[in-house]
Amino acid sequence: MITFDLFHRIHHLHEQELLSAEAIAEHLTLNAKTVRKWLGKERFEPIKMEQRSSMLDPYKDMILAWLEHHPYSGAQILRRLQRDHGYTGGKSILNDYIALVRPIRHKAFLKLAFEPGDCVQIDWGTHGSIQIGSATRKLHYFAAVLCHSRLLYVEFFLSQSMECFLAAHRHAFEFFGASTRRVMHDNLKSAVLERPVGEAPRFNPRYLDFAAHYGFKPVACNVARGNEKGRVENAIGYVQKNFLNGLEISSLAALNIEARRWMDQTANVRDHRESGRRPCDLFLEEKPRMQPLPLLPYDISQTRRVRASNRCQASFEANRYSVPFEHAGAMLELRADPDTVTLYRNHKQIAQHPRSYGRAQEINNPDHTSELLKERRRGESAALLARLLALSPKAEAYCALLQERTVNSGAHIRRILMLCDIHGRNTVAAALEEALELGAIGSDYLRNLLEHRQTLAPLTGTLHLTRGAELLEIDLPAPDCSRYQPEPSDITTANPANISPLIANEIIQ
């Protein structure tokens, strides 16, 4: 088929390139007769295709009218044609025609306009997860957009709990330096408890108290009507694409620092597509119309009653936080905000810890148990001192001198009691009294005195018979010493010259 472009190509090759019909046909892979035919025409004439009639033709205008009135489905139209108008054609040809002529319907939305300082739109977004110790937590971010200036605030959290939700509000107002008269959001559970059909939403009492503190009115969008807060919906997509896309996340604190830098250097200083101006410039005009912040910030912490264990710990969200030992077993009040966990007893703060988002973690303050360890050491020292004083009436005077003359008297007391286990209590008591008289104060002097006494003691032992007493009645024969007596002939015949004077003298004697 010759198209409009191909028609002009043929004429160009013939008129400008001066090619013959045969050369054009070879160049364009066409038939020479076809080329000559179209060279003979001055204008392009599209070929009119004869349309084949179908069994649907009598019903086409009727179908078009039905679709203009209501978006019927193909099955509904087929059933109606067969039942009321005797249609006997196929279903596929009907569906093809419906797809061709069905009107394209788009929802129409009004572009909302907001006065300066009137409203801020808020919403949550989620981006992957982050590892906290051995636990994996979802990463959430809160976005708030001033509806007039489009100034954006973003903060990241590890939870969408009520304390995080209120903290995000408070931080956003502190970032703006003022609050708006309305806050618009969807029907999230932190703000809206329920939304009965045809009735006004029932807000969370805690959220209403927060709203009254900052002087704004909460506005919940209709169900499944995200377009009503389109500014923050667009901001969520903008954060995802422009900030989070390809960003390496090391920690929550580092992420929030980077988000603040991005807001100051990118998001709020760009030329906004809708307003054509920078949000930071429009905000200078909007802020004077906003409401001032109250003198004191709202207490956003979550409060619950907990009981401290006998190990001086209180449990919260699968983690254990230490408390001073004197509060073990007591009923306490725990207040948690996104960053800290604080414990109170009788409205008095007794402990505060950084909040952990891990699992099965122990967050301890060494000062909470250091006093308990000191008390235990003092108890052990008192028990050891009592044992030493029980050795002798003079032990008290000895201990007084021991504490006066030594640096670590407790260590000396322990070593003296160890000597009792080795030498016996009475022996050590006698040595202690002697050392006191000599003025030798200290475990080393006492040990040397005991060792010296041990060397001077006679070596006495007890005879233990392995058999009966009959062993003492054994009769032994008298020894025969005759073989040791010299013969007289040996004495007389011996040569005196060969005997030493000493031996000779002994023999004579």
Helices and strands as residue ranges (DSSP letters): H 4-15, H 21-28, H 32-39, G 57-59, H 60-69, H 74-84, H 91-101, E 119-132, E 135-146, E 152-157, H 162-176, E 182-185, E 192-194, E 202-203, H 205-214, E 217-220, G 226-229, H 230-238, I 239-244, H 252-262, I 263-267, H 279-286, G 287-289, E 302-307, E 313-316, E 319-322, G 325-327, E 331-336, E 340-345, E 348-354, E 362-363, H 366-389, H 395-405, H 409-423, H 425-438, H 443-456, G 469-473, G 482-484, H 488-493, G 496-498, H 501-508
